[in-house]
């Protein structure tokens, strides 16, 4: 049975306290569906996708795997929806970091790249899903269809966003960070191949760099020396990525 007998409460894992849910979701008692969603986000981040099993989540919540299918259609549907939430939060933090930087183009792009390294490390096991989404599902077309176009739209907005930051550095200007794909000049994508290529390079370099720094999902096990080296290397890489764009005097 997917549900406990009527009138009874599911026997949940003792670690799933109101404080646990509050720290994870902002609510002491989220809905049943949100519990599946956010517990999966938490476990994939710490365990990685390979080790993650929906049976573990269901057992911790006191249900059978059938409840995953009830709420999300399948394991892939659950992972895809979680990935959408994770990427949306990730993107918002990148924008916040950029907006908090000094209002000059180099500082803004540097803050954005630095945030991509920092937030990318925190993604843990989600790095694989976000960077290689079509390799993370048994039925990627079905999984992506379940969350509509929002997942791919989010990636596209991020690409346009980095492209604009690249153009700002090259031209010495500062434009709004919120990029609307409908208003982004089509001529840039068609005729400014260098700006787009730089944006893609930054995306690939920072994603790969974040995964390299983490090395493992449990990044807290690294020694202070390793963490200091990683910090130095990512700072230098960020500067080099911008130096390639910056016009020479």
C-alpha positions in Angstrom: 0.0 0.0 0.0 1.2 3.5 -0.8 -0.5 5.1 2.3 -0.7 4.0 5.9 -4.1 2.8 7.1 -6.7 5.6 7.2 -6.7 7.5 10.5 -3.1 6.7 11.3 0.1 8.7 10.8 3.0 7.4 8.8 6.0 6.2 10.8 8.7 8.6 9.7 12.4 8.6 10.3 13.2 10.3 13.7 15.7 12.7 12.1 12.8 14.4 10.2 11.9 16.8 13.0 10.0 20.1 12.6 13.4 21.9 12.9 14.8 19.7 10.0 11.8 20.7 7.8 12.0 24.3 8.9 15.7 24.5 8.0 15.1 22.8 4.6 11.8 24.3 3.5 11.1 27.3 5.8 8.1 25.4 7.2 7.9 23.1 10.2 5.2 20.9 8.5 5.3 21.1 4.7 2.8 19.2 2.6 3.3 15.5 1.9 4.3 16.3 -1.7 6.8 19.0 -0.6 8.4 16.5 1.8 9.1 14.1 -1.0 10.4 17.0 -3.1 12.7 18.7 -0.6 14.0 15.5 1.1 15.0 14.3 -2.4 16.8 17.6 -3.0 18.6 17.2 0.3 19.6 13.6 -0.2 20.8 13.9 -3.9 22.9 16.9 -2.8 24.6 14.9 -0.1 24.6 11.4 -1.6 24.8 12.0 -5.3 22.4 10.7 -8.0 24.0 7.3 -8.4 23.5 6.3 -4.7 20.1 8.0 -4.4 17.1 5.6 -4.2 13.5 6.7 -4.1 12.8 3.7 -1.8 15.0 5.4 0.8 13.0 8.6 0.6 9.7 6.8 0.8 10.8 4.7 3.7 12.0 7.8 5.6 8.6 9.4 5.1 6.7 6.2 6.0 5.3 5.5 2.6 5.9 3.1 -0.3 7.5 4.0 -3.6 4.0 4.2 -5.1 3.6 7.6 -3.5 6.5 8.9 -5.6 4.6 7.8 -8.7 1.4 9.3 -7.3 2.9 12.8 -6.9 5.5 12.9 -9.7 4.7 10.2 -12.2 8.0 8.4 -11.8 11.5 8.7 -10.3 12.6 10.7 -13.4 9.7 13.1 -12.8 10.7 13.6 -9.2 14.3 14.3 -10.1 13.4 16.6 -13.0 11.1 18.7 -10.8 13.7 18.8 -8.0 16.3 19.9 -10.6 14.1 22.7 -11.7 13.8 24.0 -8.1 17.5 23.6 -7.5 18.5 25.4 -10.7 16.0 28.2 -10.1 17.4 28.8 -6.6 21.0 28.6 -8.0 20.2 31.2 -10.7 18.6 33.6 -8.2 21.8 33.5 -6.1 24.0 34.3 -9.1 21.9 37.3 -9.8 21.9 38.4 -6.2 25.7 38.1 -6.1 26.0 40.2 -9.3 23.6 42.9 -8.1 25.5 43.2 -4.8 28.8 43.8 -6.6 30.2 47.3 -7.3 28.5 48.9 -10.4 31.3 48.4 -12.8 31.3 45.7 -15.5 34.5 43.8 -14.4 33.4 43.6 -10.7 30.0 42.4 -11.7 31.2 39.6 -14.0 33.9 38.7 -11.4 31.2 38.4 -8.7 29.1 36.3 -11.0 31.9 33.9 -11.8 32.9 33.7 -8.2 29.3 32.9 -7.3 29.2 30.2 -9.9 32.2 28.5 -8.3 30.8 28.9 -4.7 27.2 28.0 -5.4 28.3 25.2 -7.7 30.2 23.5 -4.9 27.2 23.7 -2.7 25.1 21.8 -5.3 26.9 18.6 -4.4 25.3 15.7 -6.2 23.1 18.1 -8.2 26.0 19.2 -10.3 25.7 16.1 -12.4 22.0 16.6 -13.1 22.3 20.3 -13.8 25.3 20.0 -16.1 24.3 16.7 -17.8 20.5 16.6 -17.5 19.9 14.3 -20.5 22.4 11.8 -19.1 20.7 11.8 -15.7 17.3 10.3 -16.6 16.2 6.9 -18.0 13.5 8.8 -20.0 14.8 12.4 -20.4 12.2 13.5 -22.9 9.4 12.4 -20.5 11.2 13.8 -17.5 11.7 17.2 -19.1 8.2 17.3 -20.5 6.9 16.9 -17.0 8.4 20.3 -15.9 7.5 21.9 -19.3 10.0 24.3 -20.8 10.9 26.0 -17.6 14.0 23.9 -17.1 15.5 24.6 -20.5 14.3 28.2 -20.3 16.2 28.8 -17.1 19.4 27.5 -18.8 18.8 29.8 -21.8 18.2 32.8 -19.6 21.4 32.1 -17.8 23.3 32.0 -21.1 21.9 35.3 -22.2 22.7 36.8 -18.8 26.3 35.8 -19.0 26.5 37.0 -22.6 25.3 40.4 -21.5 27.9 40.6 -18.7 30.5 39.7 -21.3 29.4 42.5 -23.6 29.3 44.9 -20.7 33.0 44.1 -19.9 34.0 44.5 -23.5 32.2 47.8 -24.0 32.6 49.2 -20.5 28.9 49.4 -19.8 26.5 48.2 -17.1 23.1 46.8 -18.2 20.2 45.3 -16.2 20.8 41.8 -14.9 17.3 40.6 -15.5 17.4 39.2 -19.0 14.1 38.7 -20.9 14.8 36.3 -23.8 12.1 38.0 -25.8 13.9 41.4 -25.5 17.5 40.1 -25.9 18.8 41.4 -29.2 18.7 38.6 -31.7 21.5 40.2 -33.5 23.9 39.4 -30.6 23.3 35.7 -30.9 23.5 35.8 -34.7 26.4 38.2 -35.3 28.4 38.4 -32.0 29.8 34.9 -31.9 32.7 36.0 -29.7 30.4 37.2 -26.9 28.4 34.0 -27.0 31.5 31.9 -27.1 32.9 33.7 -24.1 29.7 33.1 -22.2 29.7 29.4 -23.0 33.3 29.2 -22.0 32.6 30.8 -18.7 29.7 28.4 -18.1 31.7 25.3 -18.9 34.8 26.5 -17.0 33.0 27.4 -13.8 30.8 24.3 -13.8 33.8 22.0 -14.4 35.8 24.0 -11.8 33.2 23.7 -9.2 33.0 19.9 -9.7 36.8 19.7 -9.6 37.0 21.6 -6.3 34.3 19.4 -4.7 36.0 16.2 -5.8 33.5 14.4 -3.8 30.0 15.2 -2.6 31.2 15.5 1.1 33.4 18.6 0.5 33.7 19.2 4.2 36.2 16.4 4.4 38.9 18.3 2.5 41.8 19.7 4.4 42.2 23.4 5.0 45.3 23.3 2.6 43.2 21.8 -0.2 40.4 24.3 0.3 42.9 27.2 0.3 44.5 25.9 -2.9 41.1 25.6 -4.5 40.2 29.1 -3.4 43.4 30.5 -5.0 42.9 28.6 -8.2 39.3 29.6 -8.7 40.1 33.3 -8.0 42.9 33.1 -10.6 40.7 31.3 -13.1 38.0 34.0 -12.7 40.5 36.7 -13.4 41.9 34.9 -16.5 38.4 34.3 -17.9 37.7 38.1 -17.7 41.2 39.1 -19.0 40.5 37.2 -22.2 37.4 39.4 -22.7 38.8 42.8 -21.6 40.0 45.0 -24.5 43.7 45.6 -24.5 44.8 49.2 -24.3 
